[in-house]
Amino acid sequence: MNLLRDIYEILRVLEHGNHGFPTAGWYRTCPSRKMLPLSLRAATFARDHKDVLVDTVKNGCDLFIPMTALGYARLSPGTVGVLGVVSSLAAIAGLVDPEARLEPS
């Protein structure tokens, strides 16, 4: 359910037009911001909406760990361990940095 909430938050950000695009520089005069490279759009979204990104990464990792234990996904034990570490680091980032914590909407 938390992953669905993250998808809702991402859609809400995209719907309001607040894509995290920079407002200065050469890309401000770009006639269509959709012409910007995907990597630049993703980087600005990640910078401006760090809370949504961290929570989505954490919940995405938390989804695959029990799916593997239940037999719905086939991941190696090492991969499950890496997903656990990434999930834990994302949770710690939310505790340490208040900007990385997704508040209830």
N, CA, C and O of each residue as an XYZ file, in Angstrom:
420
protein
N       0.820     -1.199      0.000
C       0.000      0.000      0.000
C       0.863      1.262      0.000
O       0.494      2.275     -0.595
N       2.011      1.192      0.671
C       2.888      2.363      0.685
C       3.432      2.671     -0.710
O       3.623      3.835     -1.064
N       3.678      1.637     -1.490
C       4.165      1.852     -2.850
C       3.078      2.500     -3.710
O       3.383      3.341     -4.555
N       1.835      2.123     -3.506
C       0.730      2.772     -4.218
C       0.618      4.244     -3.820
O       0.320      5.098     -4.656
N       0.854      4.529     -2.557
C       0.842      5.925     -2.102
C       1.950      6.714     -2.792
O       1.749      7.866     -3.176
N       3.117      6.096     -2.948
C       4.218      6.773     -3.627
C       3.875      7.055     -5.085
O       4.188      8.127     -5.605
N       3.236      6.098     -5.741
C       2.813      6.309     -7.131
C       1.810      7.450     -7.202
O       1.858      8.269     -8.120
N       0.898      7.504     -6.231
C      -0.073      8.602     -6.177
C       0.644      9.939     -6.002
O       0.288     10.918     -6.658
N       1.637      9.993     -5.136
C       2.377     11.237     -4.919
C       3.118     11.669     -6.182
O       3.144     12.855     -6.512
N       3.720     10.711     -6.891
C       4.422     11.029     -8.134
C       3.434     11.574     -9.163
O       3.716     12.570     -9.830
N       2.292     10.932     -9.292
C       1.279     11.407    -10.245
C       0.763     12.780     -9.858
O       0.492     13.610    -10.726
N       0.623     13.029     -8.563
C       0.155     14.335     -8.102
C       1.165     15.422     -8.429
O       0.789     16.521     -8.838
N       2.457     15.119     -8.250
C       3.496     16.092     -8.585
C       3.483     16.373    -10.083
O       3.584     17.526    -10.502
N       3.358     15.327    -10.884
C       3.337     15.513    -12.334
C       2.083     16.237    -12.795
O       2.132     17.010    -13.752
N       0.961     15.998    -12.129
C      -0.294     16.633    -12.509
C      -0.277     18.129    -12.247
O      -0.830     18.907    -13.025
N       0.353     18.532    -11.158
C       0.399     19.952    -10.820
C       1.420     20.714    -11.642
O       1.544     21.933    -11.522
N       2.147     19.993    -12.473
C       3.113     20.657    -13.338
C       4.390     21.024    -12.630
O       5.255     21.668    -13.224
N       4.537     20.639    -11.386
C       5.759     20.926    -10.639
C       6.710     19.760    -10.823
O       6.898     18.952     -9.913
N       7.304     19.675    -11.992
C       8.156     18.540    -12.326
C       9.542     18.669    -11.747
O      10.375     17.782    -11.932
N       9.802     19.744    -11.058
C      11.142     19.923    -10.538
C      12.091     20.481    -11.572
O      13.302     20.290    -11.463
N      11.563     21.176    -12.588
C      12.430     21.739    -13.599
C      13.105     22.991    -13.066
O      12.481     23.776    -12.352
N      14.349     23.184    -13.398
C      15.026     24.415    -13.002
C      14.383     25.617    -13.688
O      13.828     25.505    -14.781
N      14.468     26.756    -13.029
C      13.836     27.951    -13.589
C      14.857     28.913    -14.172
O      14.486     29.999    -14.616
N      16.121     28.549    -14.183
C      17.146     29.420    -14.739
C      18.035     28.605    -15.668
O      18.069     27.376    -15.599
N      18.738     29.295    -16.520
C      19.666     28.617    -17.418
C      19.083     28.471    -18.810
O      18.010     28.994    -19.110
N      19.813     27.744    -19.661
C      19.412     27.592    -21.055
C      18.102     26.845    -21.194
O      17.375     27.076    -22.160
N      17.770     25.950    -20.257
C      16.563     25.157    -20.380
C      15.313     25.955    -20.054
O      14.204     25.493    -20.322
N      15.467     27.149    -19.480
C      14.295     27.979    -19.206
C      13.708     28.511    -20.507
O      12.493     28.673    -20.621
N      14.553     28.779    -21.475
C      14.095     29.315    -22.751
C      13.704     28.218    -23.732
O      13.287     28.507    -24.853
N      13.833     26.974    -23.320
C      13.489     25.843    -24.185
C      11.991     25.883    -24.486
O      11.191     25.953    -23.553
N      11.583     25.841    -25.761
C      10.162     25.955    -26.081
C       9.319     24.826    -25.503
O       8.162     25.038    -25.139
N       9.868     23.675    -25.419
C       9.145     22.547    -24.840
C      10.056     21.838    -23.865
O      11.091     21.292    -24.248
N       9.668     21.848    -22.603
C      10.515     21.204    -21.602
C      10.540     19.701    -21.785
O      11.394     19.028    -21.208
N       9.622     19.157    -22.575
C       9.662     17.733    -22.858
C      10.825     17.389    -23.770
O      11.168     16.217    -23.927
N      11.438     18.408    -24.377
C      12.585     18.173    -25.240
C      13.857     17.996    -24.426
O      14.891     17.612    -24.974
N      13.797     18.270    -23.125
C      14.971     18.105    -22.282
C      15.350     16.633    -22.206
O      14.474     15.770    -22.266
N      16.607     16.339    -22.079
C      17.017     14.942    -21.943
C      16.383     14.316    -20.696
O      16.192     14.976    -19.674
N      16.070     13.044    -20.811
C      15.418     12.342    -19.715
C      16.283     12.353    -18.464
O      15.761     12.445    -17.353
N      17.589     12.262    -18.627
C      18.474     12.260    -17.466
C      18.412     13.585    -16.715
O      18.473     13.603    -15.485
N      18.291     14.699    -17.446
C      18.187     16.002    -16.792
C      16.849     16.137    -16.081
O      16.786     16.663    -14.970
N      15.775     15.665    -16.716
C      14.455     15.716    -16.073
C      14.432     14.858    -14.815
O      13.886     15.270    -13.791
N      15.023     13.663    -14.885
C      15.042     12.774    -13.720
C      15.900     13.355    -12.602
O      15.541     13.254    -11.429
N      17.015     13.954    -12.952
C      17.893     14.532    -11.932
C      17.230     15.707    -11.227
O      17.350     15.842    -10.009
N      16.539     16.551    -11.970
C      15.878     17.684    -11.326
C      14.685     17.224    -10.497
O      14.410     17.801     -9.445
N      13.973     16.198    -10.951
C      12.872     15.654    -10.156
C      13.415     15.073     -8.853
O      12.839     15.293     -7.787
N      14.514     14.337     -8.934
C      15.107     13.726     -7.741
C      15.610     14.792     -6.779
O      15.499     14.629     -5.564
N      16.157     15.873     -7.301
C      16.664     16.937     -6.438
C      15.533     17.680     -5.740
O      15.633     17.988     -4.553
N      14.470     17.967     -6.462
C      13.393     18.773     -5.908
C      12.365     17.969     -5.129
O      11.638     18.538     -4.315
N      12.285     16.683     -5.352
C      11.301     15.835     -4.667
C      12.008     14.636     -4.048
O      11.663     13.482     -4.301
N      13.007     14.950     -3.230
C      13.816     13.904     -2.613
C      12.977     13.005     -1.712
O      13.246     11.808     -1.613
N      11.969     13.564     -1.056
C      11.148     12.772     -0.150
C      10.396     11.664     -0.882
O      10.328     10.534     -0.397
N       9.838     11.980     -2.037
C       9.108     10.977     -2.815
C      10.071      9.923     -3.350
O       9.749      8.735     -3.349
N      11.234     10.341     -3.802
C      12.210      9.408     -4.355
C      12.709      8.424     -3.303
O      12.753      7.219     -3.550
N      13.084      8.931     -2.133
C      13.606      8.056     -1.075
C      12.544      7.074     -0.617
O      12.839      5.896     -0.418
N      11.314      7.537     -0.446
C      10.245      6.651      0.001
C       9.906      5.610     -1.063
O       9.616      4.463     -0.723
N       9.935      5.979     -2.331
C       9.651      5.026     -3.402
C      10.735      3.952     -3.490
O      10.423      2.777     -3.688
N      11.990      4.336     -3.347
C      13.082      3.359     -3.363
C      12.944      2.398     -2.190
O      13.081      1.186     -2.355
N      12.672      2.940     -1.007
C      12.534      2.101      0.183
C      11.382      1.116      0.034
O      11.537     -0.071      0.323
N      10.243      1.595     -0.409
C       9.078      0.724     -0.546
C       9.224     -0.262     -1.705
O       8.687     -1.368     -1.642
N       9.935      0.121     -2.750
C      10.193     -0.811     -3.842
C      11.078     -1.962     -3.395
O      10.848     -3.113     -3.767
N      12.090     -1.649     -2.598
C      12.940     -2.719     -2.055
C      12.151     -3.590     -1.087
O      12.288     -4.813     -1.095
N      11.329     -2.964     -0.257
C      10.534     -3.713      0.713
C       9.487     -4.597      0.050
O       8.991     -5.530      0.682
N       9.145     -4.336     -1.179
C       8.175     -5.169     -1.890
C       8.797     -6.494     -2.323
O       8.160     -7.541     -2.207
N      10.028     -6.461     -2.818
C      10.632     -7.657     -3.385
C      11.173     -8.631     -2.335
O      11.316     -9.819     -2.624
N      11.469     -8.162     -1.147
C      12.004     -9.056     -0.115
C      10.972    -10.117      0.282
O      11.302    -11.302      0.236
N       9.744     -9.758      0.668
C       8.771    -10.809      1.003
C       8.287    -11.590     -0.223
O       7.920    -12.759     -0.104
N       8.284    -10.950     -1.405
C       7.877    -11.686     -2.603
C       8.842    -12.831     -2.886
O       8.428    -13.892     -3.355
N      10.121    -12.622     -2.605
C      11.100    -13.681     -2.789
C      10.901    -14.784     -1.758
O      10.986    -15.966     -2.090
N      10.637    -14.406     -0.515
C      10.437    -15.404      0.537
C       9.189    -16.238      0.273
O       9.156    -17.419      0.618
N       8.166    -15.649     -0.332
C       6.934    -16.376     -0.621
C       6.995    -17.147     -1.932
O       6.076    -17.907     -2.240
N       8.052    -16.968     -2.704
C       8.224    -17.721     -3.934
C       7.643    -17.062     -5.173
O       7.603    -17.690     -6.232
N       7.190    -15.817     -5.077
C       6.638    -15.114     -6.236
C       7.727    -14.489     -7.105
O       7.506    -14.239     -8.290
N       8.886    -14.239     -6.531
C      10.020    -13.702     -7.273
C      11.219    -14.595     -6.974
O      11.329    -15.159     -5.886
N      12.104    -14.714     -7.940
C      13.283    -15.555     -7.757
C      14.523    -14.677     -7.743
O      15.121    -14.407     -8.784
N      14.897    -14.240     -6.561
C      16.095    -13.437     -6.388
C      17.076    -14.213     -5.531
O      16.676    -14.983     -4.657
N      18.363    -14.009     -5.782
C      19.389    -14.691     -4.999
C      19.433    -14.103     -3.584
O      18.987    -12.978     -3.363
N      19.963    -14.854     -2.644
C      20.077    -14.322     -1.276
C      20.928    -13.055     -1.210
O      20.669    -12.180     -0.384
N      21.933    -12.948     -2.064
C      22.745    -11.738     -2.092
C      21.951    -10.526     -2.544
O      22.105     -9.431     -2.002
N      21.095    -10.731     -3.544
C      20.256     -9.637     -4.028
C      19.266     -9.201     -2.959
O      19.026     -8.008     -2.775
N      18.693    -10.170     -2.255
C      17.766     -9.847     -1.171
C      18.499     -9.062     -0.082
O      17.940     -8.129      0.494
N      19.744     -9.436      0.197
C      20.542     -8.708      1.179
C      20.819     -7.281      0.749
O      20.740     -6.356      1.558
N      21.146     -7.098     -0.529
C      21.394     -5.742     -1.046
C      20.111     -4.915     -0.972
O      20.157     -3.743     -0.599
N      18.976     -5.506     -1.320
C      17.708     -4.785     -1.221
C      17.417     -4.390      0.227
O      16.902     -3.301      0.481
N      17.741     -5.261      1.166
C      17.557     -4.933      2.573
C      18.439     -3.786      3.022
O      18.003     -2.919      3.779
N      19.678     -3.780      2.558
C      20.600     -2.699      2.913
C      20.129     -1.383      2.309
O      20.135     -0.353      2.984
N      19.721     -1.408      1.044
C      19.239     -0.184      0.394
C      17.995      0.340      1.105
O      17.861      1.544      1.327
N      17.087     -0.564      1.460
C      15.878     -0.161      2.176
C      16.219      0.457      3.529
O      15.632      1.466      3.920
N      17.152     -0.138      4.233
C      17.555      0.393      5.539
C      18.231      1.750      5.407
O      17.976      2.649      6.208
N      19.089      1.908      4.406
C      19.749      3.194      4.193
C      18.750      4.282      3.813
O      18.893      5.433      4.227
N      17.742      3.920      3.027
C      16.714      4.897      2.666
C      15.902      5.296      3.893
O      15.537      6.463      4.041
N      15.619      4.342      4.770
C      14.886      4.666      5.996
C      15.729      5.552      6.911
O      15.205      6.474      7.536
N      17.030      5.277      6.990
C      17.913      6.110      7.805
C      18.014      7.511      7.220
O      18.059      8.491      7.964
N      18.051      7.617      5.891
C      18.104      8.938      5.250
C      16.865      9.745      5.599
O      16.944     10.960      5.775
N      15.727      9.083      5.700
C      14.502      9.777      6.093
C      14.524     10.246      7.531
O      13.892     11.247      7.865
N      15.239      9.542      8.384
C      15.355      9.951      9.785
C      16.363     11.078      9.970
O      16.160     11.976     10.787
N      17.458     11.023      9.202
C      18.530     11.998      9.361
C      18.188     13.325      8.686
O      18.402     14.391      9.262
N      17.662     13.259      7.478
C      17.376     14.463      6.693
C      15.870     14.696      6.645
O      15.151     13.892      6.052
N      15.375     15.772      7.254
C      13.926     16.023      7.247
C      13.359     16.235      5.842
O      12.173     15.993      5.617
N      14.192     16.686      4.889
C      13.698     16.869      3.520
C      13.478     15.546      2.815
O      12.765     15.504      1.812
N      14.070     14.458      3.308
C      13.936     13.152      2.694
C      12.792     12.345      3.305
O      12.584     11.189      2.936
N      12.058     12.939      4.227
C      10.941     12.246      4.874
C       9.643     12.658      4.213
O       9.326     13.845      4.130
N       8.892     11.674      3.743
C       7.604     11.934      3.099
C       6.546     12.074      4.168
O       6.270     11.129      4.906
N       5.957     13.242      4.253
C       4.921     13.505      5.253
C       3.581     12.989      4.765
O       3.339     12.955      3.559
N       2.714     12.590      5.663
C       1.371     12.151      5.235
C       0.634     13.288      4.528
O       0.675     14.439      4.962
N      -0.036     12.943      3.435
C      -0.734     13.995      2.681
C      -2.163     14.138      3.118
O      -2.890     14.976      2.586
